[in-house]
Amino acid sequence: MFRHTDYMQFDVKPEKPDPVYARKLQELLGGAFGEMTVTMQYLMQGWNCRMKGKYKDLIMDIATEEIGHVEMIATMVARLLEGAPVTDSTANALGDPVVAAVLGGSDPTQAVFSGGGPRLADSNGVPWNAGYIVHSGNLLADFHANVTAEAQGRVQTARLWHMTDDPGVRDMLRFNLARDTLHQNLWLKAIEELKEDGLEGTIAPDDLFDEEYSEHASTIWHLSDGEDSDKGGWASGPTPDGRHEFTFLADPQPLGERQSGPPPDPKLYATYDGAMGTPQKPKFGTEKGVIGKIKDAVDPDPTG
Protein backbone atom coordinates (compact mmCIF):
# COMPACT_ATOMS: atom_id res chain seq x y z
CA MET A 1 0.00 0.00 0.00
CA PHE A 2 1.00 3.63 -0.30
CA ARG A 3 0.42 6.27 2.33
CA HIS A 4 0.55 9.99 1.59
CA THR A 5 1.64 12.72 3.97
CA ASP A 6 0.81 16.39 3.50
CA TYR A 7 4.46 17.37 3.85
CA MET A 8 6.67 17.38 0.77
CA GLN A 9 10.14 15.83 0.68
CA PHE A 10 11.71 19.28 0.24
CA ASP A 11 10.55 22.92 0.21
CA VAL A 12 8.91 24.27 -2.95
CA LYS A 13 8.82 28.04 -2.57
CA PRO A 14 9.39 30.20 -5.66
CA GLU A 15 10.07 33.85 -4.93
CA LYS A 16 7.65 35.05 -7.62
CA PRO A 17 5.34 33.69 -10.32
CA ASP A 18 6.82 32.92 -13.72
CA PRO A 19 4.48 31.21 -16.21
CA VAL A 20 7.18 31.03 -18.87
CA TYR A 21 9.46 29.05 -16.57
CA ALA A 22 6.49 26.95 -15.42
CA ARG A 23 6.19 25.74 -18.98
CA LYS A 24 9.89 24.86 -19.12
CA LEU A 25 9.62 22.99 -15.83
CA GLN A 26 6.92 20.77 -17.32
CA GLU A 27 9.77 18.83 -18.96
CA LEU A 28 10.86 17.58 -15.53
CA LEU A 29 7.30 16.47 -14.84
CA GLY A 30 5.93 14.86 -17.98
CA GLY A 31 8.89 14.68 -20.38
CA ALA A 32 10.51 11.49 -21.60
CA PHE A 33 13.05 11.64 -18.74
CA GLY A 34 10.85 13.46 -16.25
CA GLU A 35 9.79 12.44 -12.77
CA MET A 36 6.67 10.61 -13.93
CA THR A 37 8.77 8.44 -16.22
CA VAL A 38 11.21 7.34 -13.52
CA THR A 39 8.36 6.90 -11.04
CA MET A 40 6.46 4.50 -13.27
CA GLN A 41 9.64 2.86 -14.59
CA TYR A 42 10.82 1.97 -11.11
CA LEU A 43 7.39 0.96 -9.84
CA MET A 44 6.88 -1.43 -12.76
CA GLN A 45 10.40 -2.81 -12.34
CA GLY A 46 9.77 -3.38 -8.65
CA TRP A 47 6.43 -5.07 -9.19
CA ASN A 48 8.00 -7.16 -11.96
CA CYS A 49 11.03 -8.20 -9.86
CA ARG A 50 10.94 -11.98 -9.37
CA MET A 51 12.95 -12.27 -6.18
CA LYS A 52 12.69 -10.85 -2.71
CA GLY A 53 15.55 -9.04 -1.06
CA LYS A 54 17.84 -6.09 -1.49
CA TYR A 55 17.34 -5.43 -5.21
CA LYS A 56 13.56 -5.25 -5.05
CA ASP A 57 13.72 -3.20 -1.86
CA LEU A 58 16.13 -0.71 -3.49
CA ILE A 59 13.90 -0.37 -6.55
CA MET A 60 10.79 0.25 -4.43
CA ASP A 61 12.57 2.74 -2.15
CA ILE A 62 13.64 4.87 -5.09
CA ALA A 63 10.31 4.43 -6.89
CA THR A 64 8.38 5.67 -3.89
CA GLU A 65 10.71 8.64 -3.50
CA GLU A 66 10.08 9.56 -7.13
CA ILE A 67 6.35 9.84 -6.44
CA GLY A 68 7.29 12.63 -4.05
CA HIS A 69 9.36 14.28 -6.76
CA VAL A 70 6.33 14.31 -9.07
CA GLU A 71 4.46 16.08 -6.28
CA MET A 72 7.25 18.62 -5.80
CA ILE A 73 7.52 19.54 -9.49
CA ALA A 74 3.74 19.67 -9.90
CA THR A 75 3.47 21.97 -6.89
CA MET A 76 6.28 24.19 -8.16
CA VAL A 77 4.57 24.53 -11.55
CA ALA A 78 1.30 25.51 -9.85
CA ARG A 79 3.01 28.09 -7.65
CA LEU A 80 4.90 29.55 -10.60
CA LEU A 81 1.54 29.99 -12.32
CA GLU A 82 0.04 31.85 -9.36
CA GLY A 83 -1.16 35.22 -10.62
CA ALA A 84 -0.56 34.34 -14.27
CA PRO A 85 -0.96 35.79 -16.80
CA VAL A 86 -0.70 39.22 -15.14
CA THR A 87 2.97 38.84 -14.20
CA ASP A 88 5.57 41.34 -15.37
CA SER A 89 7.17 38.92 -17.81
CA THR A 90 3.88 38.05 -19.45
CA ALA A 91 2.64 41.66 -19.47
CA ASN A 92 5.82 42.74 -21.24
CA ALA A 93 5.54 39.88 -23.70
CA LEU A 94 1.98 40.82 -24.56
CA GLY A 95 3.29 44.13 -25.94
CA ASP A 96 4.68 42.23 -28.91
CA PRO A 97 1.87 40.86 -31.13
CA VAL A 98 3.94 37.88 -32.27
CA VAL A 99 5.05 36.92 -28.79
CA ALA A 100 1.61 37.60 -27.44
CA ALA A 101 0.27 34.94 -29.77
CA VAL A 102 1.92 32.33 -27.60
CA LEU A 103 1.39 34.24 -24.36
CA GLY A 104 5.03 35.13 -24.07
CA GLY A 105 6.12 31.52 -24.07
CA SER A 106 3.71 30.30 -21.40
CA ASP A 107 1.49 27.29 -21.94
CA PRO A 108 -2.21 28.18 -22.37
CA THR A 109 -3.22 24.57 -21.78
CA GLN A 110 -2.16 24.94 -18.16
CA ALA A 111 -5.03 27.40 -17.83
CA VAL A 112 -7.52 25.78 -20.21
CA PHE A 113 -7.10 22.15 -19.13
CA SER A 114 -5.72 22.39 -15.62
CA GLY A 115 -7.22 25.56 -14.20
CA GLY A 116 -3.86 27.22 -13.69
CA GLY A 117 -2.02 24.10 -12.61
CA PRO A 118 0.41 21.55 -14.04
CA ARG A 119 -0.37 19.01 -16.72
CA LEU A 120 1.05 15.53 -17.12
CA ALA A 121 2.84 16.68 -20.26
CA ASP A 122 6.24 17.91 -21.39
CA SER A 123 7.32 21.50 -22.06
CA ASN A 124 5.67 21.42 -25.49
CA GLY A 125 2.38 20.17 -24.12
CA VAL A 126 2.87 16.62 -25.44
CA PRO A 127 1.15 14.26 -23.00
CA TRP A 128 3.24 11.80 -21.03
CA ASN A 129 2.94 8.21 -22.22
CA ALA A 130 3.93 4.82 -20.86
CA GLY A 131 6.08 4.12 -23.90
CA TYR A 132 8.82 6.11 -22.16
CA ILE A 133 9.41 3.50 -19.49
CA VAL A 134 11.56 0.34 -19.42
CA HIS A 135 10.71 -2.71 -17.28
CA SER A 136 12.10 -5.84 -18.92
CA GLY A 137 12.40 -8.07 -15.86
CA ASN A 138 16.15 -8.37 -16.48
CA LEU A 139 17.69 -6.32 -13.69
CA LEU A 140 20.99 -5.72 -15.47
CA ALA A 141 19.26 -4.28 -18.53
CA ASP A 142 16.81 -2.35 -16.36
CA PHE A 143 19.48 -0.86 -14.09
CA HIS A 144 21.45 0.35 -17.11
CA ALA A 145 18.25 2.00 -18.36
CA ASN A 146 17.83 3.57 -14.92
CA VAL A 147 21.32 5.07 -15.02
CA THR A 148 20.46 6.59 -18.38
CA ALA A 149 17.15 7.96 -17.14
CA GLU A 150 18.76 9.58 -14.10
CA ALA A 151 21.63 10.97 -16.20
CA GLN A 152 19.29 12.50 -18.76
CA GLY A 153 17.08 13.86 -16.00
CA ARG A 154 20.05 15.45 -14.26
CA VAL A 155 21.24 17.00 -17.55
CA GLN A 156 17.82 18.60 -18.02
CA THR A 157 17.68 19.76 -14.41
CA ALA A 158 21.12 21.35 -14.79
CA ARG A 159 19.99 23.16 -17.93
CA LEU A 160 16.90 24.45 -16.15
CA TRP A 161 19.11 25.63 -13.29
CA HIS A 162 20.76 28.07 -15.69
CA MET A 163 17.40 29.29 -17.00
CA THR A 164 16.23 30.85 -13.74
CA ASP A 165 17.57 33.20 -11.10
CA ASP A 166 14.67 32.60 -8.72
CA PRO A 167 16.30 31.58 -5.40
CA GLY A 168 13.33 29.44 -4.38
CA VAL A 169 13.30 27.51 -7.62
CA ARG A 170 17.05 27.04 -7.49
CA ASP A 171 16.78 25.80 -3.91
CA MET A 172 14.50 22.97 -5.02
CA LEU A 173 16.69 22.21 -8.03
CA ARG A 174 19.74 21.92 -5.74
CA PHE A 175 17.93 19.14 -3.93
CA ASN A 176 16.84 17.46 -7.16
CA LEU A 177 20.36 17.57 -8.58
CA ALA A 178 21.70 15.91 -5.45
CA ARG A 179 19.11 13.13 -5.53
CA ASP A 180 19.81 12.51 -9.23
CA THR A 181 23.50 12.20 -8.34
CA LEU A 182 22.67 9.68 -5.63
CA HIS A 183 20.34 7.66 -7.82
CA GLN A 184 22.92 7.35 -10.60
CA ASN A 185 25.42 6.08 -8.03
CA LEU A 186 22.88 3.67 -6.54
CA TRP A 187 22.06 2.06 -9.88
CA LEU A 188 25.74 1.86 -10.84
CA LYS A 189 26.50 0.17 -7.52
CA ALA A 190 23.57 -2.21 -7.97
CA ILE A 191 24.97 -3.22 -11.38
CA GLU A 192 28.30 -4.03 -9.70
CA GLU A 193 26.58 -6.17 -7.07
CA LEU A 194 24.51 -8.08 -9.62
CA LYS A 195 27.81 -9.24 -11.08
CA GLU A 196 29.44 -9.87 -7.70
CA ASP A 197 26.42 -11.93 -6.60
CA GLY A 198 26.66 -14.05 -9.75
CA LEU A 199 23.21 -13.05 -10.93
CA GLU A 200 24.27 -11.31 -14.13
CA GLY A 201 27.38 -10.77 -16.23
CA THR A 202 28.53 -7.74 -18.17
CA ILE A 203 26.30 -8.37 -21.20
CA ALA A 204 22.54 -8.72 -20.94
CA PRO A 205 21.28 -11.36 -21.08
CA ASP A 206 24.14 -13.56 -19.91
CA ASP A 207 23.26 -16.33 -22.37
CA LEU A 208 23.43 -17.59 -25.98
CA PHE A 209 27.08 -16.68 -26.46
CA ASP A 210 27.60 -20.14 -27.99
CA GLU A 211 24.78 -19.48 -30.45
CA GLU A 212 25.71 -16.02 -31.69
CA TYR A 213 28.24 -15.57 -34.50
CA SER A 214 31.19 -14.83 -32.26
CA GLU A 215 33.29 -13.55 -35.15
CA HIS A 216 30.91 -10.59 -35.33
CA ALA A 217 30.94 -9.89 -31.59
CA SER A 218 34.23 -8.01 -31.45
CA THR A 219 34.69 -5.95 -34.63
CA ILE A 220 33.70 -2.33 -35.05
CA TRP A 221 32.74 -1.59 -38.67
CA HIS A 222 34.03 1.75 -39.96
CA LEU A 223 30.85 3.03 -41.63
CA SER A 224 31.13 6.81 -41.31
CA ASP A 225 33.31 9.50 -42.88
CA GLY A 226 35.06 10.18 -39.58
CA GLU A 227 38.70 9.23 -39.37
CA ASP A 228 39.19 8.69 -35.65
CA SER A 229 36.88 5.86 -34.62
CA ASP A 230 39.87 3.55 -34.37
CA LYS A 231 41.56 5.83 -31.83
CA GLY A 232 39.51 4.65 -28.87
CA GLY A 233 40.02 1.67 -26.63
CA TRP A 234 37.10 -0.01 -28.38
CA ALA A 235 39.25 -0.64 -31.48
CA SER A 236 41.76 -2.99 -29.87
CA GLY A 237 42.38 -4.86 -26.64
CA PRO A 238 40.06 -6.98 -24.51
CA THR A 239 36.31 -6.36 -24.43
CA PRO A 240 34.73 -5.45 -21.07
CA ASP A 241 33.10 -8.89 -20.80
CA GLY A 242 36.50 -10.58 -21.22
CA ARG A 243 35.24 -12.86 -23.98
CA HIS A 244 36.79 -11.18 -27.02
CA GLU A 245 39.48 -8.86 -28.35
CA PHE A 246 38.27 -5.71 -30.06
CA THR A 247 39.21 -5.33 -33.73
CA PHE A 248 38.65 -2.58 -36.28
CA LEU A 249 37.44 -3.22 -39.84
CA ALA A 250 38.43 -0.24 -41.98
CA ASP A 251 36.58 -1.23 -45.17
CA PRO A 252 33.61 -3.44 -44.33
CA GLN A 253 31.70 -5.10 -47.14
CA PRO A 254 28.07 -6.27 -47.07
CA LEU A 255 27.57 -9.88 -46.09
CA GLY A 256 23.96 -10.18 -47.25
CA GLU A 257 22.21 -10.33 -50.59
CA ARG A 258 20.72 -7.33 -52.38
CA GLN A 259 17.77 -5.93 -50.44
CA SER A 260 14.29 -6.39 -51.83
CA GLY A 261 10.89 -7.16 -50.48
CA PRO A 262 8.79 -10.03 -51.80
CA PRO A 263 6.29 -9.50 -54.63
CA PRO A 264 3.30 -7.64 -53.18
CA ASP A 265 -0.24 -8.90 -52.92
CA PRO A 266 -2.09 -7.17 -55.79
CA LYS A 267 -5.10 -6.63 -53.55
CA LEU A 268 -2.99 -4.39 -51.31
CA TYR A 269 -2.16 -2.06 -54.25
CA ALA A 270 1.55 -1.52 -53.68
CA THR A 271 3.08 -0.07 -56.84
CA TYR A 272 4.83 -2.93 -58.64
CA ASP A 273 6.28 -3.59 -62.09
CA GLY A 274 6.17 -7.39 -61.99
CA ALA A 275 9.96 -7.79 -62.09
CA MET A 276 10.06 -10.15 -59.10
CA GLY A 277 7.34 -12.44 -60.36
CA THR A 278 3.96 -13.16 -58.86
CA PRO A 279 3.33 -13.25 -55.12
CA GLN A 280 2.77 -16.50 -53.28
CA LYS A 281 -0.75 -17.31 -52.26
CA PRO A 282 -1.60 -16.95 -48.58
CA LYS A 283 -0.65 -20.04 -46.58
CA PHE A 284 -1.90 -21.38 -43.31
CA GLY A 285 0.69 -21.17 -40.60
CA THR A 286 1.32 -23.50 -37.70
CA GLU A 287 -1.71 -22.43 -35.70
CA LYS A 288 -3.09 -24.71 -33.02
CA GLY A 289 -6.56 -24.99 -31.58
CA VAL A 290 -9.57 -24.20 -33.77
CA ILE A 291 -7.44 -22.57 -36.47
CA GLY A 292 -5.16 -25.62 -36.54
CA LYS A 293 -8.15 -27.94 -36.96
CA ILE A 294 -9.39 -25.88 -39.87
CA LYS A 295 -5.91 -26.00 -41.42
CA ASP A 296 -5.75 -29.79 -41.05
CA ALA A 297 -9.16 -30.15 -42.64
CA VAL A 298 -8.35 -27.93 -45.60
CA ASP A 299 -4.74 -29.08 -46.07
CA PRO A 300 -4.17 -32.47 -44.41
CA ASP A 301 -0.75 -32.90 -46.05
CA PRO A 302 1.72 -30.78 -44.00
CA THR A 303 4.36 -31.11 -46.76
CA GLY A 304 2.11 -29.71 -49.47
C-alpha positions, 0 to 999 in steps of 0.5 A, spaced: 500 500 500 502 507 499 500 512 504 501 519 503 503 525 507 501 532 506 508 534 507 513 534 501 520 531 501 523 538 500 521 545 500 517 548 494 517 556 494 518 560 488 520 567 490 515 570 484 510 567 479 513 565 472 508 562 467 514 562 462 518 558 466 512 553 469 512 551 462 519 549 461 519 545 468 513 541 465 519 537 462 521 535 468 514 532 470 511 529 464 517 529 459 521 522 456 526 523 462 521 526 467 519 524 474 513 521 472 517 516 467 522 514 472 516 513 477 512 509 473 519 505 470 521 503 477 514 501 480 513 497 474 520 494 475 519 493 482 512 489 481 516 485 476 522 483 480 521 476 481 525 475 487 525 478 494 531 481 497 535 487 497 534 489 489 527 489 489 527 493 496 532 498 493 527 499 486 521 500 491 525 505 495 527 509 489 520 508 486 516 511 492 521 517 492 520 519 485 512 519 487 514 525 491 518 528 486 512 528 481 508 532 487 514 537 488 515 539 481 507 539 480 506 543 486 512 548 483 509 549 476 502 551 480 506 556 484 509 559 478 503 559 475 500 563 481 497 570 478 498 568 471 498 571 466 498 578 469 505 577 471 511 582 469 514 577 464 507 576 461 505 583 461 511 585 457 511 579 452 503 581 450 506 588 448 509 584 442 503 581 437 507 575 435 510 573 442 503 575 445 500 569 440 503 564 444 502 568 451 510 570 451 512 563 451 507 560 457 502 554 456 495 556 455 493 549 456 495 549 463 489 554 464 484 551 459 485 544 461 488 544 468 485 551 471 492 554 472 495 548 474 500 543 471 499 538 466 502 531 465 505 533 459 512 535 457 514 543 455 511 542 449 504 540 451 505 533 449 502 528 453 506 523 457 505 516 455 507 509 458 512 508 452 517 512 455 518 506 461 523 500 461 521 494 465 524 488 462 524 483 468 532 483 467 535 487 472 541 488 469 538 491 462 533 495 467 538 498 471 542 500 465 536 503 463 535 507 470 542 510 469 540 513 463 534 515 465 537 519 471 543 521 467 538 525 462 534 527 468 540 530 471 542 533 464 535 537 463 535 539 471 542 542 470 539 546 464 533 548 467 538 551 473 541 556 468 534 558 466 532 561 472 535 566 477 529 565 482 532 563 489 526 558 491 526 555 484 534 554 485 533 551 492 528 545 489 533 544 483 539 543 488 535 538 492 533 534 485 540 535 482 543 531 489 538 526 488 539 525 481 546 524 483 545 519 488 540 515 484 545 514 478 550 512 483 545 507 486 544 504 480 551 503 478 553 500 484 547 495 484 549 493 477 556 491 480 553 487 485 549 483 480 555 481 477 558 480 484 552 476 486 553 471 480 546 473 478 548 477 471 554 478 467 557 484 463 552 483 457 545 482 458 542 477 457 548 472 460 546 467 455 546 464 448 554 466 447 555 459 444 549 461 439 551 467 436 556 468 431 562 470 435 566 472 429 561 478 429 561 480 436 568 483 437 569 488 430 567 495 429 565 496 422 568 503 420 561 506 416 562 513 417 566 518 414 570 520 420 577 518 421 578 517 428 573 511 430 579 507 431 583 511 436 579 509 442 580 503 446 574 499 443 578 498 437 583 494 440 584 490 446 580 486 450 572 487 451 569 489 457 566 482 458 573 478 457 570 474 452 573 477 445 578 482 443 576 488 439 578 489 432 577 494 427 574 493 420 576 499 416 573 497 409 567 493 411 563 489 405 556 487 405 555 480 407 547 479 405 544 479 398 541 485 395 535 488 399 528 487 396 521 485 399 517 479 396 512 481 390 506 484 393 499 482 394 495 485 388 489 486 392 494 491 397 495 495 391 503 496 392 506 499 386 509 494 382 512 492 375 512 485 376 519 484 375 520 479 381 514 475 379 507 473 382 506 473 389 505 467 393 498 465 395 496 466 402 498 459 406 496 457 413 501 457 418 502 452 424 496 455 428 493 450 433 486 450 436 480 451 432 485 454 427 489 448 426 483 444 426 481 448 420 488 447 417 488 440 417 481 439 414 483 444 408 490 441 407 491 435 411 498 434 407 503 438 411 508 437 406 504 440 401 
